[in-house]
Structures are given as structure tokens and as C-alpha cells.
Amino acid sequence: MWFAYENRRSVTLLDGRVARLRLRVRRCQNSDCKRHHVAYRPEAEGSWALPEHEFGLAVIAQIGA
């Protein structure tokens, strides 16, 4: 898949640091494909934080505990 655009995201970690992520989003450019122009975000993004959230998974787990 082709690189389509880049997003930047800030995630607050448990120790108070802020991780600044640079995400390269890809899209299928083939017009015959049924997933044409559907954005594919990096899989590793989910290991940092939940979608639409600014705090890391460790912070959310600590609050839940």
C-alpha cells in the first residue's frame, strides 16, 4: 500500500513523560479494490494508547487498579 499521509499524536505515559508519535497512514490506491481509500493506521499504535485517547495504556490500567 502507498503512503497517504502522516498524523502526529501525543500520549502521556505513566511516569509523566509525553511520547510524541509520528504515524504513517497508508491507503490502497487501486480503484478496483473494495478497500479503495480506506486508511490503514500502524498496528503498533494500539500498543501505546486507545483510539481517541491521550493517555497511555499503563495510565489507564493504573487508574483501573
PQR file with spaces between the fields and no chain letter, atoms N, CA, C, O and H, PARSE charges and radii, in Angstrom:
ATOM       1  N    MET     1       0.833   -1.183    0.000 -0.4000 1.5000
ATOM       2  CA   MET     1       0.000    0.000    0.000 -0.0000 2.0000
ATOM       3  C    MET     1       0.876    1.243    0.000  0.5500 1.7000
ATOM       4  O    MET     1       2.014    1.233    0.469 -0.5500 1.4000
ATOM       5  N    TRP     2       0.323    2.280   -0.526 -0.4000 1.5000
ATOM       6  CA   TRP     2       1.055    3.524   -0.662 -0.0000 2.0000
ATOM       7  C    TRP     2       0.893    4.384    0.581  0.5500 1.7000
ATOM       8  O    TRP     2      -0.161    4.393    1.218 -0.5500 1.4000
ATOM       9  H    TRP     2      -0.601    2.288   -0.907  0.4000 1.0000
ATOM      10  N    PHE     3       1.944    5.097    0.910 -0.4000 1.5000
ATOM      11  CA   PHE     3       1.910    6.074    1.990 -0.0000 2.0000
ATOM      12  C    PHE     3       0.981    7.203    1.562  0.5500 1.7000
ATOM      13  O    PHE     3       1.171    7.789    0.497 -0.5500 1.4000
ATOM      14  H    PHE     3       2.800    5.089    0.393  0.4000 1.0000
ATOM      15  N    ALA     4      -0.025    7.515    2.383 -0.4000 1.5000
ATOM      16  CA   ALA     4      -1.005    8.542    2.027 -0.0000 2.0000
ATOM      17  C    ALA     4      -0.764    9.851    2.779  0.5500 1.7000
ATOM      18  O    ALA     4      -0.715   10.920    2.170 -0.5500 1.4000
ATOM      19  H    ALA     4      -0.180    7.038    3.248  0.4000 1.0000
ATOM      20  N    TYR     5      -0.617    9.768    4.092 -0.4000 1.5000
ATOM      21  CA   TYR     5      -0.396   10.971    4.882 -0.0000 2.0000
ATOM      22  C    TYR     5       0.194   10.599    6.234  0.5500 1.7000
ATOM      23  O    TYR     5       0.322    9.422    6.569 -0.5500 1.4000
ATOM      24  H    TYR     5      -0.657    8.899    4.587  0.4000 1.0000
ATOM      25  N    GLU     6       0.547   11.612    6.998 -0.4000 1.5000
ATOM      26  CA   GLU     6       1.179   11.395    8.283 -0.0000 2.0000
ATOM      27  C    GLU     6       0.385   12.117    9.370  0.5500 1.7000
ATOM      28  O    GLU     6      -0.009   13.270    9.193 -0.5500 1.4000
ATOM      29  H    GLU     6       0.442   12.569    6.726  0.4000 1.0000
ATOM      30  N    ASN     7       0.153   11.442   10.483 -0.4000 1.5000
ATOM      31  CA   ASN     7      -0.505   12.048   11.638 -0.0000 2.0000
ATOM      32  C    ASN     7       0.495   12.113   12.781  0.5500 1.7000
ATOM      33  O    ASN     7       1.409   11.294   12.875 -0.5500 1.4000
ATOM      34  H    ASN     7       0.473   10.506   10.626  0.4000 1.0000
ATOM      35  N    ARG     8       0.308   13.082   13.630 -0.4000 1.5000
ATOM      36  CA   ARG     8       1.114   13.189   14.843 -0.0000 2.0000
ATOM      37  C    ARG     8       0.183   13.072   16.033  0.5500 1.7000
ATOM      38  O    ARG     8      -0.943   13.569   16.014 -0.5500 1.4000
ATOM      39  H    ARG     8      -0.434   13.748   13.554  0.4000 1.0000
ATOM      40  N    ARG     9       0.679   12.398   17.082 -0.4000 1.5000
ATOM      41  CA   ARG     9      -0.149   12.146   18.249 -0.0000 2.0000
ATOM      42  C    ARG     9       0.722   12.213   19.492  0.5500 1.7000
ATOM      43  O    ARG     9       1.854   11.728   19.489 -0.5500 1.4000
ATOM      44  H    ARG     9       1.593   11.994   17.097  0.4000 1.0000
ATOM      45  N    SER    10       0.201   12.812   20.553 -0.4000 1.5000
ATOM      46  CA   SER    10       0.897   12.875   21.836 -0.0000 2.0000
ATOM      47  C    SER    10       0.199   11.956   22.818  0.5500 1.7000
ATOM      48  O    SER    10      -1.027   11.968   22.931 -0.5500 1.4000
ATOM      49  H    SER    10      -0.718   13.206   20.555  0.4000 1.0000
ATOM      50  N    VAL    11       0.991   11.151   23.535 -0.4000 1.5000
ATOM      51  CA   VAL    11       0.457   10.204   24.515 -0.0000 2.0000
ATOM      52  C    VAL    11       1.198   10.430   25.828  0.5500 1.7000
ATOM      53  O    VAL    11       2.428   10.397   25.864 -0.5500 1.4000
ATOM      54  H    VAL    11       1.986   11.141   23.443  0.4000 1.0000
ATOM      55  N    THR    12       0.443   10.662   26.914 -0.4000 1.5000
ATOM      56  CA   THR    12       1.032   10.843   28.239 -0.0000 2.0000
ATOM      57  C    THR    12       1.267    9.476   28.870  0.5500 1.7000
ATOM      58  O    THR    12       0.356    8.652   28.950 -0.5500 1.4000
ATOM      59  H    THR    12      -0.556   10.688   26.884  0.4000 1.0000
ATOM      60  N    LEU    13       2.510    9.244   29.321 -0.4000 1.5000
ATOM      61  CA   LEU    13       2.894    7.964   29.905 -0.0000 2.0000
ATOM      62  C    LEU    13       2.759    8.001   31.423  0.5500 1.7000
ATOM      63  O    LEU    13       2.539    9.060   32.011 -0.5500 1.4000
ATOM      64  H    LEU    13       3.250    9.914   29.257  0.4000 1.0000
ATOM      65  N    LEU    14       2.891    6.851   32.041 -0.4000 1.5000
ATOM      66  CA   LEU    14       2.702    6.709   33.485 -0.0000 2.0000
ATOM      67  C    LEU    14       3.696    7.549   34.287  0.5500 1.7000
ATOM      68  O    LEU    14       3.334    8.084   35.334 -0.5500 1.4000
ATOM      69  H    LEU    14       3.069    5.991   31.564  0.4000 1.0000
ATOM      70  N    ASP    15       4.924    7.675   33.826 -0.4000 1.5000
ATOM      71  CA   ASP    15       5.933    8.440   34.563 -0.0000 2.0000
ATOM      72  C    ASP    15       5.870    9.938   34.286  0.5500 1.7000
ATOM      73  O    ASP    15       6.746   10.682   34.729 -0.5500 1.4000
ATOM      74  H    ASP    15       5.219    7.240   32.975  0.4000 1.0000
ATOM      75  N    GLY    16       4.850   10.393   33.562 -0.4000 1.5000
ATOM      76  CA   GLY    16       4.651   11.816   33.310 -0.0000 2.0000
ATOM      77  C    GLY    16       5.245   12.316   32.005  0.5500 1.7000
ATOM      78  O    GLY    16       4.967   13.438   31.584 -0.5500 1.4000
ATOM      79  H    GLY    16       4.139    9.788   33.202  0.4000 1.0000
ATOM      80  N    ARG    17       6.062   11.490   31.363 -0.4000 1.5000
ATOM      81  CA   ARG    17       6.627   11.895   30.071 -0.0000 2.0000
ATOM      82  C    ARG    17       5.543   11.904   29.000  0.5500 1.7000
ATOM      83  O    ARG    17       4.523   11.225   29.122 -0.5500 1.4000
ATOM      84  H    ARG    17       6.288   10.578   31.705  0.4000 1.0000
ATOM      85  N    VAL    18       5.777   12.663   27.978 -0.4000 1.5000
ATOM      86  CA   VAL    18       4.857   12.713   26.841 -0.0000 2.0000
ATOM      87  C    VAL    18       5.568   12.130   25.629  0.5500 1.7000
ATOM      88  O    VAL    18       6.608   12.633   25.204 -0.5500 1.4000
ATOM      89  H    VAL    18       6.606   13.214   27.880  0.4000 1.0000
ATOM      90  N    ALA    19       4.997   11.068   25.079 -0.4000 1.5000
ATOM      91  CA   ALA    19       5.549   10.449   23.873 -0.0000 2.0000
ATOM      92  C    ALA    19       4.886   11.103   22.668  0.5500 1.7000
ATOM      93  O    ALA    19       3.661   11.202   22.601 -0.5500 1.4000
ATOM      94  H    ALA    19       4.152   10.659   25.425  0.4000 1.0000
ATOM      95  N    ARG    20       5.677   11.535   21.748 -0.4000 1.5000
ATOM      96  CA   ARG    20       5.153   12.130   20.521 -0.0000 2.0000
ATOM      97  C    ARG    20       5.319   11.112   19.393  0.5500 1.7000
ATOM      98  O    ARG    20       6.434   10.795   18.978 -0.5500 1.4000
ATOM      99  H    ARG    20       6.673   11.455   21.802  0.4000 1.0000
ATOM     100  N    LEU    21       4.196   10.614   18.915 -0.4000 1.5000
ATOM     101  CA   LEU    21       4.202    9.585   17.879 -0.0000 2.0000
ATOM     102  C    LEU    21       4.002   10.220   16.512  0.5500 1.7000
ATOM     103  O    LEU    21       3.227   11.163   16.353 -0.5500 1.4000
ATOM     104  H    LEU    21       3.290   10.872   19.252  0.4000 1.0000
ATOM     105  N    ARG    22       4.701    9.694   15.547 -0.4000 1.5000
ATOM     106  CA   ARG    22       4.521   10.102   14.153 -0.0000 2.0000
ATOM     107  C    ARG    22       4.007    8.881   13.409  0.5500 1.7000
ATOM     108  O    ARG    22       4.735    7.904   13.234 -0.5500 1.4000
ATOM     109  H    ARG    22       5.330    8.928   15.675  0.4000 1.0000
ATOM     110  N    LEU    23       2.761    8.935   12.971 -0.4000 1.5000
ATOM     111  CA   LEU    23       2.098    7.785   12.374 -0.0000 2.0000
ATOM     112  C    LEU    23       1.997    7.952   10.860  0.5500 1.7000
ATOM     113  O    LEU    23       1.491    8.960   10.367 -0.5500 1.4000
ATOM     114  H    LEU    23       2.170    9.729   13.113  0.4000 1.0000
ATOM     115  N    ARG    24       2.479    6.964   10.140 -0.4000 1.5000
ATOM     116  CA   ARG    24       2.382    6.980    8.679 -0.0000 2.0000
ATOM     117  C    ARG    24       1.171    6.140    8.280  0.5500 1.7000
ATOM     118  O    ARG    24       1.165    4.919    8.436 -0.5500 1.4000
ATOM     119  H    ARG    24       2.890    6.145   10.540  0.4000 1.0000
ATOM     120  N    VAL    25       0.163    6.808    7.769 -0.4000 1.5000
ATOM     121  CA   VAL    25      -1.090    6.154    7.390 -0.0000 2.0000
ATOM     122  C    VAL    25      -1.031    5.819    5.911  0.5500 1.7000
ATOM     123  O    VAL    25      -0.594    6.627    5.092 -0.5500 1.4000
ATOM     124  H    VAL    25       0.167    7.799    7.643  0.4000 1.0000
ATOM     125  N    ARG    26      -1.473    4.624    5.585 -0.4000 1.5000
ATOM     126  CA   ARG    26      -1.429    4.143    4.195 -0.0000 2.0000
ATOM     127  C    ARG    26      -2.840    3.925    3.670  0.5500 1.7000
ATOM     128  O    ARG    26      -3.765    3.674    4.442 -0.5500 1.4000
ATOM     129  H    ARG    26      -1.828    3.968    6.250  0.4000 1.0000
ATOM     130  N    ARG    27      -3.000    4.020    2.372 -0.4000 1.5000
ATOM     131  CA   ARG    27      -4.284    3.785    1.705 -0.0000 2.0000
ATOM     132  C    ARG    27      -4.063    3.025    0.411  0.5500 1.7000
ATOM     133  O    ARG    27      -3.049    3.200   -0.265 -0.5500 1.4000
ATOM     134  H    ARG    27      -2.248    4.224    1.745  0.4000 1.0000
ATOM     135  N    CYS    28      -5.030    2.177    0.076 -0.4000 1.5000
ATOM     136  CA   CYS    28      -4.970    1.460   -1.191 -0.0000 2.0000
ATOM     137  C    CYS    28      -5.346    2.431   -2.317  0.5500 1.7000
ATOM     138  O    CYS    28      -6.372    3.107   -2.242 -0.5500 1.4000
ATOM     139  H    CYS    28      -5.854    2.035    0.625  0.4000 1.0000
ATOM     140  N    GLN    29      -4.524    2.494   -3.340 -0.4000 1.5000
ATOM     141  CA   GLN    29      -4.761    3.416   -4.457 -0.0000 2.0000
ATOM     142  C    GLN    29      -5.404    2.730   -5.658  0.5500 1.7000
ATOM     143  O    GLN    29      -5.689    3.380   -6.664 -0.5500 1.4000
ATOM     144  H    GLN    29      -3.690    1.945   -3.400  0.4000 1.0000
ATOM     145  N    ASN    30      -5.632    1.429   -5.560 -0.4000 1.5000
ATOM     146  CA   ASN    30      -6.226    0.674   -6.657 -0.0000 2.0000
ATOM     147  C    ASN    30      -7.745    0.891   -6.650  0.5500 1.7000
ATOM     148  O    ASN    30      -8.411    0.501   -5.691 -0.5500 1.4000
ATOM     149  H    ASN    30      -5.401    0.902   -4.742  0.4000 1.0000
ATOM     150  N    SER    31      -8.287    1.489   -7.673 -0.4000 1.5000
ATOM     151  CA   SER    31      -9.725    1.794   -7.715 -0.0000 2.0000
ATOM     152  C    SER    31     -10.587    0.539   -7.829  0.5500 1.7000
ATOM     153  O    SER    31     -11.785    0.605   -7.552 -0.5500 1.4000
ATOM     154  H    SER    31      -7.746    1.806   -8.451  0.4000 1.0000
ATOM     155  N    ASP    32     -10.025   -0.597   -8.226 -0.4000 1.5000
ATOM     156  CA   ASP    32     -10.778   -1.853   -8.303 -0.0000 2.0000
ATOM     157  C    ASP    32     -10.897   -2.549   -6.946  0.5500 1.7000
ATOM     158  O    ASP    32     -11.715   -3.454   -6.779 -0.5500 1.4000
ATOM     159  H    ASP    32      -9.052   -0.651   -8.451  0.4000 1.0000
ATOM     160  N    CYS    33     -10.105   -2.138   -6.006 -0.4000 1.5000
ATOM     161  CA   CYS    33     -10.094   -2.763   -4.675 -0.0000 2.0000
ATOM     162  C    CYS    33     -11.317   -2.315   -3.878  0.5500 1.7000
ATOM     163  O    CYS    33     -11.709   -1.149   -3.933 -0.5500 1.4000
ATOM     164  H    CYS    33      -9.441   -1.403   -6.141  0.4000 1.0000
ATOM     165  N    LYS    34     -11.919   -3.250   -3.135 -0.4000 1.5000
ATOM     166  CA   LYS    34     -13.102   -2.878   -2.348 -0.0000 2.0000
ATOM     167  C    LYS    34     -12.722   -2.039   -1.130  0.5500 1.7000
ATOM     168  O    LYS    34     -13.598   -1.431   -0.515 -0.5500 1.4000
ATOM     169  H    LYS    34     -11.601   -4.197   -3.091  0.4000 1.0000
ATOM     170  N    ARG    35     -11.458   -1.990   -0.771 -0.4000 1.5000
ATOM     171  CA   ARG    35     -10.977   -1.160    0.343 -0.0000 2.0000
ATOM     172  C    ARG    35     -10.281    0.102   -0.180  0.5500 1.7000
ATOM     173  O    ARG    35      -9.416    0.662    0.493 -0.5500 1.4000
ATOM     174  H    ARG    35     -10.746   -2.483   -1.271  0.4000 1.0000
ATOM     175  N    HIS    36     -10.659    0.539   -1.367 -0.4000 1.5000
ATOM     176  CA   HIS    36     -10.077    1.720   -2.009 -0.0000 2.0000
ATOM     177  C    HIS    36     -10.230    2.940   -1.109  0.5500 1.7000
ATOM     178  O    HIS    36     -11.338    3.261   -0.680 -0.5500 1.4000
ATOM     179  H    HIS    36     -11.362    0.084   -1.913  0.4000 1.0000
ATOM     180  N    HIS    37      -9.127    3.618   -0.821 -0.4000 1.5000
ATOM     181  CA   HIS    37      -9.047    4.829    0.001 -0.0000 2.0000
ATOM     182  C    HIS    37      -9.454    4.616    1.454  0.5500 1.7000
ATOM     183  O    HIS    37      -9.796    5.583    2.135 -0.5500 1.4000
ATOM     184  H    HIS    37      -8.226    3.357   -1.169  0.4000 1.0000
ATOM     185  N    VAL    38      -9.428    3.388    1.946 -0.4000 1.5000
ATOM     186  CA   VAL    38      -9.639    3.121    3.361 -0.0000 2.0000
ATOM     187  C    VAL    38      -8.284    3.261    4.057  0.5500 1.7000
ATOM     188  O    VAL    38      -7.293    2.671    3.628 -0.5500 1.4000
ATOM     189  H    VAL    38      -9.150    2.603    1.392  0.4000 1.0000
ATOM     190  N    ALA    39      -8.253    4.041    5.129 -0.4000 1.5000
ATOM     191  CA   ALA    39      -6.992    4.298    5.819 -0.0000 2.0000
ATOM     192  C    ALA    39      -6.571    3.104    6.669  0.5500 1.7000
ATOM     193  O    ALA    39      -7.387    2.516    7.379 -0.5500 1.4000
ATOM     194  H    ALA    39      -9.059    4.520    5.478  0.4000 1.0000
ATOM     195  N    TYR    40      -5.294    2.756    6.589 -0.4000 1.5000
ATOM     196  CA   TYR    40      -4.694    1.720    7.413 -0.0000 2.0000
ATOM     197  C    TYR    40      -3.663    2.382    8.308  0.5500 1.7000
ATOM     198  O    TYR    40      -2.623    2.846    7.840 -0.5500 1.4000
ATOM     199  H    TYR    40      -4.632    3.234    6.013  0.4000 1.0000
ATOM     200  N    ARG    41      -3.961    2.420    9.604 -0.4000 1.5000
ATOM     201  CA   ARG    41      -3.062    3.029   10.571 -0.0000 2.0000
ATOM     202  C    ARG    41      -2.078    1.977   11.072  0.5500 1.7000
ATOM     203  O    ARG    41      -2.371    0.785   10.985 -0.5500 1.4000
ATOM     204  H    ARG    41      -4.806    2.043    9.984  0.4000 1.0000
ATOM     205  N    PRO    42      -0.926    2.381   11.591 -0.5600 1.5000
ATOM     206  CA   PRO    42       0.064    1.419   12.074  0.2800 2.0000
ATOM     207  C    PRO    42      -0.496    0.551   13.211  0.5500 1.7000
ATOM     208  O    PRO    42      -1.160    1.052   14.118 -0.5500 1.4000
ATOM     209  N    GLU    43      -0.222   -0.727   13.145 -0.4000 1.5000
ATOM     210  CA   GLU    43      -0.721   -1.663   14.143 -0.0000 2.0000
ATOM     211  C    GLU    43      -0.148   -1.368   15.527  0.5500 1.7000
ATOM     212  O    GLU    43      -0.839   -1.563   16.527 -0.5500 1.4000
ATOM     213  H    GLU    43       0.318   -1.134   12.408  0.4000 1.0000
ATOM     214  N    ALA    44       1.071   -0.912   15.603 -0.4000 1.5000
ATOM     215  CA   ALA    44       1.721   -0.638   16.885 -0.0000 2.0000
ATOM     216  C    ALA    44       1.083    0.534   17.625  0.5500 1.7000
ATOM     217  O    ALA    44       1.310    0.691   18.825 -0.5500 1.4000
ATOM     218  H    ALA    44       1.632   -0.754   14.791  0.4000 1.0000
ATOM     219  N    GLU    45       0.310    1.340   16.957 -0.4000 1.5000
ATOM     220  CA   GLU    45      -0.347    2.470   17.621 -0.0000 2.0000
ATOM     221  C    GLU    45      -1.239    1.991   18.762  0.5500 1.7000
ATOM     222  O    GLU    45      -1.350    2.668   19.783 -0.5500 1.4000
ATOM     223  H    GLU    45       0.125    1.212   15.983  0.4000 1.0000
ATOM     224  N    GLY    46      -1.871    0.837   18.602 -0.4000 1.5000
ATOM     225  CA   GLY    46      -2.754    0.292   19.626 -0.0000 2.0000
ATOM     226  C    GLY    46      -2.029   -0.163   20.882  0.5500 1.7000
ATOM     227  O    GLY    46      -2.660   -0.324   21.927 -0.5500 1.4000
ATOM     228  H    GLY    46      -1.781    0.286   17.772  0.4000 1.0000
ATOM     229  N    SER    47      -0.724   -0.372   20.806 -0.4000 1.5000
ATOM     230  CA   SER    47       0.032   -0.761   21.994 -0.0000 2.0000
ATOM     231  C    SER    47       0.427    0.446   22.840  0.5500 1.7000
ATOM     232  O    SER    47       0.895    0.287   23.968 -0.5500 1.4000
ATOM     233  H    SER    47      -0.211   -0.241   19.958  0.4000 1.0000
ATOM     234  N    TRP    48       0.243    1.638   22.306 -0.4000 1.5000
ATOM     235  CA   TRP    48       0.549    2.860   23.048 -0.0000 2.0000
ATOM     236  C    TRP    48      -0.658    3.397   23.793  0.5500 1.7000
ATOM     237  O    TRP    48      -0.572    3.712   24.980 -0.5500 1.4000
ATOM     238  H    TRP    48      -0.137    1.766   21.390  0.4000 1.0000
ATOM     239  N    ALA    49      -1.783    3.503   23.101 -0.4000 1.5000
ATOM     240  CA   ALA    49      -2.978    4.105   23.696 -0.0000 2.0000
ATOM     241  C    ALA    49      -4.211    3.665   22.930  0.5500 1.7000
ATOM     242  O    ALA    49      -4.127    3.207   21.791 -0.5500 1.4000
ATOM     243  H    ALA    49      -1.854    3.247   22.137  0.4000 1.0000
ATOM     244  N    LEU    50      -5.353    3.811   23.577 -0.4000 1.5000
ATOM     245  CA   LEU    50      -6.619    3.517   22.919 -0.0000 2.0000
ATOM     246  C    LEU    50      -6.928    4.593   21.890  0.5500 1.7000
ATOM     247  O    LEU    50      -6.439    5.717   22.010 -0.5500 1.4000
ATOM     248  H    LEU    50      -5.421    4.182   24.503  0.4000 1.0000
ATOM     249  N    PRO    51      -7.727    4.272   20.884 -0.5600 1.5000
ATOM     250  CA   PRO    51      -8.092    5.289   19.898  0.2800 2.0000
ATOM     251  C    PRO    51      -8.815    6.472   20.557  0.5500 1.7000
ATOM     252  O    PRO    51      -9.635    6.290   21.457 -0.5500 1.4000
ATOM     253  N    GLU    52      -8.502    7.656   20.104 -0.4000 1.5000
ATOM     254  CA   GLU    52      -9.133    8.895   20.580 -0.0000 2.0000
ATOM     255  C    GLU    52      -8.763    9.244   22.018  0.5500 1.7000
ATOM     256  O    GLU    52      -9.423   10.097   22.613 -0.5500 1.4000
ATOM     257  H    GLU    52      -7.836    7.804   19.373  0.4000 1.0000
ATOM     258  N    HIS    53      -7.740    8.627   22.604 -0.4000 1.5000
ATOM     259  CA   HIS    53      -7.332    8.923   23.972 -0.0000 2.0000
ATOM     260  C    HIS    53      -5.939    9.524   23.995  0.5500 1.7000
ATOM     261  O    HIS    53      -5.141    9.296   23.086 -0.5500 1.4000
ATOM     262  H    HIS    53      -7.204    7.935   22.122  0.4000 1.0000
ATOM     263  N    GLU    54      -5.647   10.297   25.042 -0.4000 1.5000
ATOM     264  CA   GLU    54      -4.360   10.965   25.168 -0.0000 2.0000
ATOM     265  C    GLU    54      -3.447   10.321   26.199  0.5500 1.7000
ATOM     266  O    GLU    54      -2.287   10.714   26.326 -0.5500 1.4000
ATOM     267  H    GLU    54      -6.296   10.482   25.780  0.4000 1.0000
ATOM     268  N    PHE    55      -3.956    9.330   26.944 -0.4000 1.5000
ATOM     269  CA   PHE    55      -3.154    8.682   27.978 -0.0000 2.0000
ATOM     270  C    PHE    55      -2.797    7.272   27.553  0.5500 1.7000
ATOM     271  O    PHE    55      -3.583    6.582   26.903 -0.5500 1.4000
ATOM     272  H    PHE    55      -4.898    9.011   26.841  0.4000 1.0000
ATOM     273  N    GLY    56      -1.587    6.852   27.934 -0.4000 1.5000
ATOM     274  CA   GLY    56      -1.109    5.527   27.579 -0.0000 2.0000
ATOM     275  C    GLY    56      -1.871    4.430   28.301  0.5500 1.7000
ATOM     276  O    GLY    56      -2.598    4.692   29.260 -0.5500 1.4000
ATOM     277  H    GLY    56      -0.949    7.412   28.462  0.4000 1.0000
ATOM     278  N    LEU    57      -1.701    3.194   27.831 -0.4000 1.5000
ATOM     279  CA   LEU    57      -2.407    2.055   28.411 -0.0000 2.0000
ATOM     280  C    LEU    57      -2.006    1.807   29.863  0.5500 1.7000
ATOM     281  O    LEU    57      -2.836    1.366   30.658 -0.5500 1.4000
ATOM     282  H    LEU    57      -1.111    2.981   27.052  0.4000 1.0000
ATOM     283  N    ALA    58      -0.751    2.081   30.227 -0.4000 1.5000
ATOM     284  CA   ALA    58      -0.307    1.890   31.608 -0.0000 2.0000
ATOM     285  C    ALA    58      -1.033    2.836   32.551  0.5500 1.7000
ATOM     286  O    ALA    58      -1.353    2.459   33.678 -0.5500 1.4000
ATOM     287  H    ALA    58      -0.077    2.439   29.582  0.4000 1.0000
ATOM     288  N    VAL    59      -1.297    4.058   32.108 -0.4000 1.5000
ATOM     289  CA   VAL    59      -2.030    5.031   32.919 -0.0000 2.0000
ATOM     290  C    VAL    59      -3.459    4.550   33.140  0.5500 1.7000
ATOM     291  O    VAL    59      -3.971    4.629   34.256 -0.5500 1.4000
ATOM     292  H    VAL    59      -1.037    4.365   31.193  0.4000 1.0000
ATOM     293  N    ILE    60      -4.089    4.068   32.120 -0.4000 1.5000
ATOM     294  CA   ILE    60      -5.474    3.582   32.232 -0.0000 2.0000
ATOM     295  C    ILE    60      -5.534    2.357   33.131  0.5500 1.7000
ATOM     296  O    ILE    60      -6.466    2.218   33.922 -0.5500 1.4000
ATOM     297  H    ILE    60      -3.673    4.005   31.213  0.4000 1.0000
ATOM     298  N    ALA    61      -4.542    1.456   33.021 -0.4000 1.5000
ATOM     299  CA   ALA    61      -4.506    0.273   33.883 -0.0000 2.0000
ATOM     300  C    ALA    61      -4.278    0.652   35.345  0.5500 1.7000
ATOM     301  O    ALA    61      -4.863    0.040   36.238 -0.5500 1.4000
ATOM     302  H    ALA    61      -3.784    1.569   32.378  0.4000 1.0000
ATOM     303  N    GLN    62      -3.434    1.654   35.599 -0.4000 1.5000
ATOM     304  CA   GLN    62      -3.187    2.099   36.970 -0.0000 2.0000
ATOM     305  C    GLN    62      -4.446    2.709   37.583  0.5500 1.7000
ATOM     306  O    GLN    62      -4.735    2.472   38.756 -0.5500 1.4000
ATOM     307  H    GLN    62      -2.958    2.151   34.874  0.4000 1.0000
ATOM     308  N    ILE    63      -5.177    3.470   36.829 -0.4000 1.5000
ATOM     309  CA   ILE    63      -6.428    4.061   37.320 -0.0000 2.0000
ATOM     310  C    ILE    63      -7.439    2.950   37.616  0.5500 1.7000
ATOM     311  O    ILE    63      -8.152    3.015   38.617 -0.5500 1.4000
ATOM     312  H    ILE    63      -4.943    3.662   35.876  0.4000 1.0000
ATOM     313  N    GLY    64      -7.504    1.943   36.764 -0.4000 1.5000
ATOM     314  CA   GLY    64      -8.434    0.837   36.965 -0.0000 2.0000
ATOM     315  C    GLY    64      -8.100   -0.012   38.175  0.5500 1.7000
ATOM     316  O    GLY    64      -8.984   -0.591   38.807 -0.5500 1.4000
ATOM     317  H    GLY    64      -6.925    1.889   35.951  0.4000 1.0000
ATOM     318  N    ALA    65      -6.800   -0.083   38.494 -0.4000 1.5000
ATOM     319  CA   ALA    65      -6.386   -0.895   39.646 -0.0000 2.0000
ATOM     320  C    ALA    65      -6.702   -0.160   40.921  0.5500 1.7000
ATOM     321  O    ALA    65      -6.434   -0.669   42.009 -0.5500 1.4000
ATOM     322  H    ALA    65      -6.082    0.387   37.981  0.4000 1.0000
